[in-house]
Each structure stands twice: as C-alpha cells, then as structure tokens.
Amino acid sequence: MSRKLPSISPLIPQEIRKLEDLGQIVRNQRAQVRLRIDDAAALCFVSSDLLSRLENGSPITMDKLLKVLDGLGLRMLVVPACDAVLLKSELEALRAGRRPSGDLSNMSGRDE
C-alpha cells in the first residue's frame, strides 16, 4: 500500500508541553521536507514504527529522539521557563520580518 505524505500544519506548537506537541512538530517537519514515514525513518536510522510512535505522542528513548531530530534537521533547545516567553517573541518577530528587540542580553538572570 502506498503511503501518503502528511499535510503541513501551519499552526504547530513552538513550546512543547506534552509528547503530542513534539510529535506534531516532527510530523510537520517531515511533511515540509516531503518525506514518507518509511523514508524519513531510514534517513534517521530508526524504524518506521518508532517514528510513527513519536509522531503520535508515544514515548521513545532520548537517544532515538535525538537521532530523529538530527535526521530531520531539527534541534532541541532547553531554556529556563522564564526565558521561553522572551525567546518565543523574538523568534516570532524574526519570522514576521520585524526587527527583534535584541533584549536578550541578560537571559541568564545574572547581573554581570
């Protein structure tokens, strides 16, 4: 049976609060690079079953997650929750073609 590409979702969550959010981002990236699930899995050196579980919000091991993210050109950035809002607004400004505020100088919360 021929596998179809998933449709690209314009509204994907940027902040991951649950595994389903992460799965949606991975599926959307796969759709943007126009890969069927079996082709994407082979590119990431994981099984299509594992990739399907990830895309559907089921837990997988961290090493496999990192393989998938790397294979699909995604990166994970872990920041303190207080900085997430600022980073998100700066990223949205960049994507909208606006100049970001540039006020990322003291994100660590320490005065230097």
Contact map, one row per residue, 1 for C-alpha under 8 A:
1110000000000000000000000000000000000000000000000000000000000000000000000000000000000000000000000000000000000000
1111000000000000000000000000000000000000000000000000000000000000000000000000000000000000000000000000000000000000
1111100000000000000000000000000000011000000000000000000000000000000000000000000000000000000000000000000000000000
0111110000000000000000000000000000010000000000000000000000000000000000000000000000000000000000000000000000000000
0011111000000000000000000000001001111000000000000000000000000000000000000000000000000000000000000000000000000000
0001111100000000000000000011011000010000000000000000000000000000000000000000000000000000000000000000000000000000
0000111110000000000000000001001000000000000000000000000000000000000000000000000000000000000000000000000000000000
0000011111000000000000000001001100000000000000000000000000000000000000000000000000000000000000000000000000000000
0000001111110000000000000001000000000000000000000000000000000000000000000000000000000000000000000000000000000000
0000000111110000000000000000000000000000000000000000000000000000000000000000000000000000000000000000000000000000
0000000011111000000000000000000000000000000000000000000000000000000000000000000000000000000000000000000000000000
0000000011111100000010011001000000000000000000000000000000000000000000000000000000000000000000000000000000000000
0000000000111111000010011000000000000000000000000000000000000000000000000000000000000000000000000000000000000000
0000000000011111000000000000000000000000000000000000000000000000000000000000000000000001000000000000000000000000
0000000000001111100010000000000000000000000000000000000000000000000000000000000000000000000000000000000000000000
0000000000001111111011000000000000000000000000000000000000000000000000000000000000000000000000000000000000000000
0000000000000011111010000000000000000000000000000000000000000000000000000000000000000000000000000000000000000000
0000000000000001111111000000000000000000000000000000000010000000000000000000000000000000000000000000000000000000
0000000000000001111111100000000000000000000000000000010011100000000000000000000000000000000000000000000000000000
0000000000000000011111110000000000000000000000000000001111000000000000000000000000000000000000000000000000000000
0000000000011011111111111000000000000000000000000000000010000000000000000000000000000000000000000000000000000000
0000000000000001011111111100000000000000000000000000011010000000000000000000000000000000000000000000000000000000
0000000000000000001111111110000000000000000000000000011110000000000000000000000000000000000000000000000000000000
0000000000011000000111111111000000000000000000000000001100000000000000000000000000000000000000000000000000000000
0000000000011000000011111111100000000000000000000000000000000000000000000000000000000000000000000000000000000000
0000000000000000000001111111110000000000000000000000011000000000000010010000000000000000000000000000000000000000
0000010000000000000000111111111000000000000000000000001000000000000000000000000000000000000000000000000000000000
0000011110010000000000011111111100000000000000000000000000000000000000000000000000000000000000000000000000000000
0000000000000000000000001111111110000000000000000000000000000000000000010000000000000000000000000000000000000000
0000010000000000000000000111111111111001000000000000000000000000000000010000000000000000000000000000000000000000
0000111100000000000000000011111111110000000000000000000000000000000000000000000000000000000000000000000000000000
0000000100000000000000000001111111100000000000000000000000000000000000000000000000000000000000000000000000000000
0000000000000000000000000000111111100000000000000000000000000000000000000000000000000000000000000000000000000000
0000100000000000000000000000011111110000000000000000000000000000000000000000000000000000000000000000000000000000
0000100000000000000000000000011111111011000000000000000000000000000000000000000000000000000000000000000000000000
0011110000000000000000000000011001111111000000000000000000000000000000000000000000000000000000000000000000000000
0010100000000000000000000000010000111111100000010011000000000000000000000000000000000000000000000000000000000000
0000000000000000000000000000000000011111110000110000000000000000000000000000000000000000000000000000000000000000
0000000000000000000000000000000000111111111000000000000000000000000000000000000000000000000000000000000000000000
0000000000000000000000000000010000111111111100010000000000000000000000110000000000000000000000000000000000000000
0000000000000000000000000000000000001111111111110010000000000000000100000000000000000000000000000000000000000000
0000000000000000000000000000000000000111111111110000000000000000000000000000000000000000000000000000000000000000
0000000000000000000000000000000000000011111111000000000000000000000000100000000000000000000000000000000000000000
0000000000000000000000000000000000000001111111000000000000000000001101110000000000000000000000000000000000000000
0000000000000000000000000000000000000000111111100000000000000000001100000000000000000000000000000000000000000000
0000000000000000000000000000000000000000111111110110000000000001001100000000000000000000000000000000000000000000
0000000000000000000000000000000000000100110011111110000000000000000000000000000000000000000000000000000000000000
0000000000000000000000000000000000001101110001111111000000000000000000000000000000000000000000000000000000000000
0000000000000000000000000000000000000000000000111111100000000000000000000000000000000000000000000000000000000000
0000000000000000000000000000000000000000000001111111110000010000000000000000000000000000000000000000000000000000
0000000000000000000000000000000000001000100001111111111000000000000100000000000000000000000000000000000000000000
0000000000000000000000000000000000001000000000011111111100000000000000000000000000000000000000000000000000000000
0000000000000000000000000000000000000000000000001111111111110000000000000000000000000000000000000000000000000000
0000000000000000001001100100000000000000000000000111111111110000000000000000000000000000000000000000000000000000
0000000000000000000101110110000000000000000000000011111111000000000000000000000000000000000000000000000000000000
0000000000000000000100110000000000000000000000000001111111000000000000000000000000000000000000000000000000000000
0000000000000000011111100000000000000000000000000000111111100000000000000000000000000000000000000000000000000000
0000000000000000001100000000000000000000000000000000111111110000000000000000000000000000000000000000000000000000
0000000000000000001000000000000000000000000000000000110011111000000000000000000000000000000000000000000000000000
0000000000000000000000000000000000000000000000000100110001111101100000000000000000000000000000000000000000000000
0000000000000000000000000000000000000000000000000000000000111111100000000000000000000000000000000000000000000000
0000000000000000000000000000000000000000000000000000000000011111110000000000000000000000000000000000000000000000
0000000000000000000000000000000000000000000000000000000000001111111000000000000000000000000000000000000000000000
0000000000000000000000000000000000000000000001000000000000011111111100000000000000000000000000000000000000000000
0000000000000000000000000000000000000000000000000000000000011111111110000000000000000000000000000000000000000000
0000000000000000000000000000000000000000000000000000000000000111111111000000000000000000000000000000000000000000
0000000000000000000000000000000000000000000111000000000000000011111111100000000000000000000000000000000000000000
0000000000000000000000000000000000000000100111000010000000000001111111110000000000000000000000000000000000000000
0000000000000000000000000100000000000000000000000000000000000000111111111111000000000000000000000000000000000000
0000000000000000000000000000000000000000000100000000000000000000011111111110000000000000000000000000000000000000
0000000000000000000000000000000000000001001100000000000000000000001111111100000000000000000000000000000000000000
0000000000000000000000000100110000000001000100000000000000000000000111111100000000000000000000000000000000000000
0000000000000000000000000000000000000000000000000000000000000000000011111110000000000000000000000000000000000000
0000000000000000000000000000000000000000000000000000000000000000000011111111000000000000000000000000000000000000
0000000000000000000000000000000000000000000000000000000000000000000011001111100000000000000000000000000000000000
0000000000000000000000000000000000000000000000000000000000000000000010000111110000000000000000000000000000000000
0000000000000000000000000000000000000000000000000000000000000000000000000011111000000000000000000000000000000000
0000000000000000000000000000000000000000000000000000000000000000000000000001111100000000000000000000000000000000
0000000000000000000000000000000000000000000000000000000000000000000000000000111110110000000000000000000000000000
0000000000000000000000000000000000000000000000000000000000000000000000000000011111110000000000000000000000000000
0000000000000000000000000000000000000000000000000000000000000000000000000000001111111000000000000000000000000000
0000000000000000000000000000000000000000000000000000000000000000000000000000000111111100000000000000000000000000
0000000000000000000000000000000000000000000000000000000000000000000000000000001111111110000000000000000000100000
0000000000000000000000000000000000000000000000000000000000000000000000000000001111111111000000000000000000000000
0000000000000000000000000000000000000000000000000000000000000000000000000000000011111111100000000000000000000000
0000000000000000000000000000000000000000000000000000000000000000000000000000000001111111110000000000000100000000
0000000000000000000000000000000000000000000000000000000000000000000000000000000000111111111000000000000000000000
0000000000000100000000000000000000000000000000000000000000000000000000000000000000011111111100000000000000000000
0000000000000000000000000000000000000000000000000000000000000000000000000000000000001111111110000000000000000000
0000000000000000000000000000000000000000000000000000000000000000000000000000000000000111111111000001110000000000
0000000000000000000000000000000000000000000000000000000000000000000000000000000000000011111111100001000000000000
0000000000000000000000000000000000000000000000000000000000000000000000000000000000000001111111110000000000000000
0000000000000000000000000000000000000000000000000000000000000000000000000000000000000000111111111111000000000000
0000000000000000000000000000000000000000000000000000000000000000000000000000000000000000011111111111000000000000
0000000000000000000000000000000000000000000000000000000000000000000000000000000000000000001111111100000000000000
0000000000000000000000000000000000000000000000000000000000000000000000000000000000000000000111111100000000000000
0000000000000000000000000000000000000000000000000000000000000000000000000000000000000000000011111110000000000000
0000000000000000000000000000000000000000000000000000000000000000000000000000000000000000000011111111000000000000
0000000000000000000000000000000000000000000000000000000000000000000000000000000000000000000011001111100000000000
0000000000000000000000000000000000000000000000000000000000000000000000000000000000000000011011000111110000000000
0000000000000000000000000000000000000000000000000000000000000000000000000000000000000000010000000011111000000000
0000000000000000000000000000000000000000000000000000000000000000000000000000000000000000010000000001111110000000
0000000000000000000000000000000000000000000000000000000000000000000000000000000000000000000000000000111111000000
0000000000000000000000000000000000000000000000000000000000000000000000000000000000000100000000000000011111100000
0000000000000000000000000000000000000000000000000000000000000000000000000000000000000000000000000000011111100000
0000000000000000000000000000000000000000000000000000000000000000000000000000000000000000000000000000001111111110
0000000000000000000000000000000000000000000000000000000000000000000000000000000000100000000000000000000111111100
0000000000000000000000000000000000000000000000000000000000000000000000000000000000000000000000000000000001111100
0000000000000000000000000000000000000000000000000000000000000000000000000000000000000000000000000000000001111110
0000000000000000000000000000000000000000000000000000000000000000000000000000000000000000000000000000000001111111
0000000000000000000000000000000000000000000000000000000000000000000000000000000000000000000000000000000001001111
0000000000000000000000000000000000000000000000000000000000000000000000000000000000000000000000000000000000000111
